[in-house]
Amino acid sequence: MQTRFPRLPKRPVKRAAGPCSALLALFMLVALPLSPGCHGGPQAVSASVTAPAIDPVSRDWTADMARFADEDAAAPPPPRPIVFTGSSSVRLWPALARDFAGLPVLNRGFGGSQVRDSFWHAEQVALRYRPRQVLVYAGDNDIDAGRTPAQVLSDFQALVERLRRDLPDLRISYIAIKPSPLRAAQLPRQREANALVRDWAATREGVDFIDVFTPMLDAKGQPDASLFIGDRLHMNANGYALWRGIVAPYLREE
């Protein structure tokens, strides 16, 4: 039986009043990071949305965003879907629709992406679909690229704020950074990032932390190699079967 969650109240928008309004508006305009406005590039967001410090995209994702637009044109997505987004562990999920048959799941993973890439492309990968829930797998590539656990948390917080600004009732689920044999040396930083996100999510209504990290360790506390393909980074059918069982209870039915 799927868990149902209460609808979240809309947050009041505070507006500047009096003679300080113009000065405040100018400050926000200067503080707003610039982002490309071309087709497929990051969508413009308001200064209030970008209040958390967040870096630009990790690389150009125009081709991936165009691919999503083409897929939407060829097969219109279901109304109020459950969107999976993030890096290649989502992108390469071979049987996502079959694994969650009966639910309107939509795969919008783009391989190699980091948490902040989903922030800058929130419109293309999530908001345009008016989803009931967004599941995010990201942080794996962030840590590998040298970003700190604190940056992973900060970027996820910014992503949650961005999504909730448009969809206040949206349920958001963070799938923990997975342990992989190829990146075993990064386990301490992965653990720290996961713990930071887990503890923060516990303080937020409608935000989940889904622990896939712990079940993917072997008896010695190392990444279970039987869950991975030959590159020792991406999962095989056994790995995705494990994820399916862990993720399923978190999916939101209407």
Steps between C-alpha positions, in 0.01 A plus 500: 500500500643836396543777753291810449632830617324821601505788258747766594375855557605767254770724633413870527708729281648791689508823304715803569300809587569870517798693358737205537323301227704635211829451683406142591402423142832637372692289752319184392566574135873540559516191722321275251747266322490518124392190309469427129158569359534309172290197405601206715697719741419566864174682558500842664399490865412776743743645750304351789543153349877538462555624854704185584849533347522262207756467221420496127431176316784248495489487118274568201185285507332640189495165319339322794234767541426481127468122532239542772306746284508253210379217723215717628396581143512135395314367804329755727579427867220396737331769709653561843777245458755371746823640358835328549792731423871522569801321359564176312365267768161645406576548132599134458216350704390253230158402627387800702144498363468123539652500849231743615215384279173674575671825599567787256878502529709716267876462450678833465850393597800650322824311542795673665288769662548648843244633748531858381432396140151391604457838670586699190291272278212454744249627247601252228545192717216547748290814531358499147326170580329627817602176676357359820848387609862542394768245587859620468811287467798734501808564710701203375665701221523806724722321750705345219557848353633628832195673642461475874220327692388843620468616138291195415262592782492868409427423135222259595349760733501748211335242274226433755438873535487542123248219453285600796488862387288391203341190654461547878336160550762305306647194666876481447704186563880485505646163408823460696836500328574136424827328591677359194821295469652756261456781751563305819766751606225762516287308751579731795390811309198320358397397851539856624296646214227243551488570873472875443212459255330238720512719811377808314220310325379376838423862593300572185142399437456308176873440439627141510844348529503155339791292629634281221856539630488259794331207319762521222789417733633147542579322827834683520342842460621542144294555182339173392660426163219259407271801447712660227590456135858474377583869540446457878304825510162437338251244626389174344154343521567385857582853606184643347290223651636599840419865434150415385418334832645788701348784298150359444361577850583868454307553177195717532160393374225755445 
